[in-house]
Amino acid sequence: MNPGPRDPERSYGLTIETHGLTKKFGRQVAVDGVDLAVPPGSVFGFLGPNGSGKTTTIRMLLGLASASAGTVNLLGMEMPGRFHEVLPRVGALVEGPAFYPFLSGAANLHRLDAATRHTVPATRRARVDRALDQVGLAHAAKKRVHAYSLGMKQRLGIANALLSHRDLLVLDEPTNGLDPQGTREVRHLVRSLAHNGTTVFVSSHLLAEVDQMCTHAAVMSAGKLVAQGSLADLRRSGGARIRLLTPDGGPARNVLVGLGLDCKAGDAQPGGETLLAALMPASGASSARIDGSPQARSGEVLAEDIVAQLVAAGVRVRGFVVERESLEDRFVALTGEGFDVAQ
Ligand SMILES: Nc1ncnc2c1ncn2[C@@H]1O[C@H](COP(=O)(O)OP(=O)(O)OP(=O)(O)O)[C@@H](O)[C@H]1O
């Protein structure tokens, strides 16, 4: 979860691994000591607000920009030292593809494939057809690219990245500038690409997009990696609080404080007073029960313990809800800024 210090065990089998990756532009530190760990087979969302350092990181991963410090391993090989071995196994879409508008989609792919070292001319036609089919453009193969929508052009860019079998696809903001239909098409495509075992690393500034497409995510904020892990872990890592409605505000407050919880007054309700308390005890306080259960291990006081103690103290409970922080709340807390959560 936490980017944390280097863990020597974690490097085994990672598709992308960086340690202390840093890029400075003059005095500005655009990427600051990033430790990425991208597991094989994941659809990995690289999430962060505009200007947080995503594109710069991606450029360093692919050897398009040199790092000021730190190391990059792709597919277990050091970059940029083993560039020639690594790059044929990596497809990339960075800063939009450039196509000849007067040529068809298929003709553009033929030209791009012919310009790539290590490609076999005899299988070119079949590979172009398969890539167009994979991105849902078989029907528009013979259409000139100037008649393509933005979404179709973006899918053609992905088709270009798919001309050979790839172990890793790196896509920088593939839905940027697309209309809702194009966005849906590209999101669907990204999800389906991972089914054949390709690891997909995709950057986005949209939380909802990462939530829909990805199995894992890393969050960038002002050049730093502030969290990474599976989406399930990221969700679980959010804090929780209780919302209690009681006519016995004073005694209820005493019970919550006695359990080490910070207690705040919520809205007054007809049934009494609303009290809010985070389940994580304030620092220095001890938890109500340490019995090895998952909740207790996380350090949070268990909701059932709170209810039991309230009842034992004679507090009348009219309402009791556990509210867990949403992924959106979590990411806003992590990045310290309003996160773009648009669809
Ligand atoms: N070539 C460059 N020279 C100077 N500063 C740069 C250069 N490239 C990027 N930066 C700066 O580095 C920071 C990170 O930029 P980067 O493009 O990596 O962010 P990003 O997260 O990809 O944002 P966006 O989604 O807007 O592209 C920004 O402050 C940007 O202005």
PDBQT file of the ligand as one rigid body, heavy atoms in Angstrom, charges set to zero:
ROOT
HETATM    1  N1  LIG A 401      10.567  19.265 -20.637  1.00  0.00    +0.000 N 
HETATM    2  C1  LIG A 401      10.195  19.883 -19.516  1.00  0.00    +0.000 A 
HETATM    3  N2  LIG A 401      10.845  20.980 -19.075  1.00  0.00    +0.000 NA
HETATM    4  C2  LIG A 401      10.488  21.600 -17.927  1.00  0.00    +0.000 A 
HETATM    5  N3  LIG A 401       9.494  21.182 -17.133  1.00  0.00    +0.000 NA
HETATM    6  C3  LIG A 401       8.797  20.097 -17.510  1.00  0.00    +0.000 A 
HETATM    7  C4  LIG A 401       9.109  19.391 -18.718  1.00  0.00    +0.000 A 
HETATM    8  N4  LIG A 401       8.252  18.339 -18.833  1.00  0.00    +0.000 NA
HETATM    9  C5  LIG A 401       7.441  18.386 -17.748  1.00  0.00    +0.000 A 
HETATM   10  N5  LIG A 401       7.761  19.436 -16.962  1.00  0.00    +0.000 N 
HETATM   11  C6  LIG A 401       7.103  19.799 -15.689  1.00  0.00    +0.000 C 
HETATM   12  O1  LIG A 401       7.117  18.663 -14.843  1.00  0.00    +0.000 OA
HETATM   13  C7  LIG A 401       5.897  18.572 -14.101  1.00  0.00    +0.000 C 
HETATM   14  C8  LIG A 401       5.248  17.234 -14.370  1.00  0.00    +0.000 C 
HETATM   15  O2  LIG A 401       4.754  17.197 -15.706  1.00  0.00    +0.000 OA
HETATM   16  P1  LIG A 401       4.111  15.910 -16.379  1.00  0.00    +0.000 P 
HETATM   17  O3  LIG A 401       3.765  16.259 -17.793  1.00  0.00    +0.000 OA
HETATM   18  O4  LIG A 401       4.990  14.739 -16.151  1.00  0.00    +0.000 OA
HETATM   19  O5  LIG A 401       2.801  15.740 -15.501  1.00  0.00    +0.000 OA
HETATM   20  P2  LIG A 401       1.496  14.876 -15.821  1.00  0.00    +0.000 P 
HETATM   21  O6  LIG A 401       1.088  14.282 -14.517  1.00  0.00    +0.000 OA
HETATM   22  O7  LIG A 401       1.741  13.953 -16.941  1.00  0.00    +0.000 OA
HETATM   23  O8  LIG A 401       0.466  16.003 -16.210  1.00  0.00    +0.000 OA
HETATM   24  P3  LIG A 401      -0.483  16.111 -17.512  1.00  0.00    +0.000 P 
HETATM   25  O9  LIG A 401      -1.572  15.131 -17.262  1.00  0.00    +0.000 OA
HETATM   26  O10 LIG A 401      -0.932  17.539 -17.446  1.00  0.00    +0.000 OA
HETATM   27  O11 LIG A 401       0.402  15.805 -18.675  1.00  0.00    +0.000 OA
HETATM   28  C9  LIG A 401       5.035  19.746 -14.548  1.00  0.00    +0.000 C 
HETATM   29  O12 LIG A 401       5.187  20.786 -13.607  1.00  0.00    +0.000 OA
HETATM   30  C10 LIG A 401       5.633  20.156 -15.884  1.00  0.00    +0.000 C 
HETATM   31  O13 LIG A 401       5.470  21.533 -16.096  1.00  0.00    +0.000 OA
ENDROOT
TORSDOF 0
